[in-house]
Amino acid sequence: MAVQSVMFQGTASDAGKSWLAAAVCRILANRGKKVAPFKSQNMALNSFITDKGDEMGRAQVYQAEAARVNPDVRMNPILLKPSTDQDSQVIVMGKVLADMDAVSYFKFKTKLIPQIMEAYNGLAEENDVIILEGAGSPAEINLNKNSIVNMGMARMADSPVILVADIDKGGVFASIYGTVKLMPEEDQRRIKGIIINKFRGDKTLLEPGNKMIEKLTGIPVIGVVPMSDIDIDEEDSVALSRKPRQKNTAKDLDVAVIDLNKISNFTDIHSLKIQPDVSVRYVLKAEELGTPDLLILPGSKNTNEDLAALKKNGLAAAITRAHANGSIVVGICGGYQILGRKLSDPAGIESAIKEQAGLGLLDTETVFNEKKTTTQAVAKRGNYVLTGYEIHMGTTTLGLNASPFAVIQETNGQAEQRNDGAVNNDGTVIGTYLHGIFDNPYWTRHLLNQIRLSKGLAPLVDTEVSISEYKDQQYEKLAKLFADNVDMEKFDQILRDSAKDD
């Protein structure tokens, strides 16, 4: 019997297909099935490094976690990381292939089909079920020629499709009908079910609309999933529009994250959100910043341009002012580079900006180069063992008034001895290349308790939060949400019908 499969496609980006795919991964894993997620092409600035040093999108990482399997680059063979409004870094099977503009990539992408199918078939041989995910919308008819994602991938995998529609934004039935009817009849027949997502209110009010859309499209509505407060990593930058902008006054500590134009790996902040005494807010404007207890500069796909933007919009001055007034500042990856004295890009690796002064909060200088560092890492700072991963282009050197943040002891399972990051003389500014730094609960609580003491607050004890345990609880909630609100008999039938005899 061939592998079973189903593909979640959305009427638009952020419809919730990634979450629903993760829910199914957990449901099937709980049944004892070997299940793997798959997305042929992903466009995102949030990425992850596997234990083999390969870079992949985070949606398939949390789907793999939900399936209780290790992330594997085959789950996301192509990753596009936008560097400008026109250009993206093209990553194939975890390694940088080239930088391409949209037109060049559109002409090139079909050459990647053999690698996509090799990755998919390899997973199919090793698993009982493959849960595929589309990208954006299958109704983007200007892009559907020679598609390698959405219906193009569904055809290559001969997989049935479930269409996910976001009702929260309004116009859900129009979006369902328009999406379906813009497809060729062959692709319309491949859609075996519709799930309406993010519903608020009484489901009985939807029944007339559901019946009408079923009659108009010939496709059954198999579920209406309510809006929930389940807390899982977001991959799409669209999700940033929902992030809090103001401090929760019920919490002791105010953490402000600078919302960079090309912000990447904002999932680094997830572990802070779940701390009992922390309020996390995202800052777009200088007048919003104030003097937070902890100020975080996250990663960036275009560090030089984001630094220039911070200077232009006044946030650069606001950040240095906040530090002078008592804020602890932490920079991660691109944010670490921005904190230094100078950034140089003589070969134009990131942008046309060849050199500019950084914020000057760390005595460091960064030179961008073509080599991209992609490693999982184990480091040590004092008595704390830190795990994380590196994704950066550029080499940073420390001056006399900076000391290393940590010592890397292992990368991708191999012993190594090198310094990471920098700390200023009084310890109030920290820079590191380690993504996931706040996922280390004991060091994170130590940092937060130091801030508490500086404010005259007693430290919290025995409150270290395991992000892995917290995520696992959320995956279970997500699985239950799906099972309670989707017709599982119909869903299981779609899965059974997907498998063909070899």
Order of alpha helices (4+ residues) and beta strands (2+ residues): beta-alpha-beta-beta-beta-beta-alpha-beta-beta-beta-alpha-alpha-beta-alpha-beta-alpha-alpha-beta-alpha-beta-beta-beta-alpha-beta-alpha-beta-beta-alpha-alpha-beta-alpha-beta-beta-beta-beta-beta-beta-beta-beta-beta-alpha-alpha-alpha
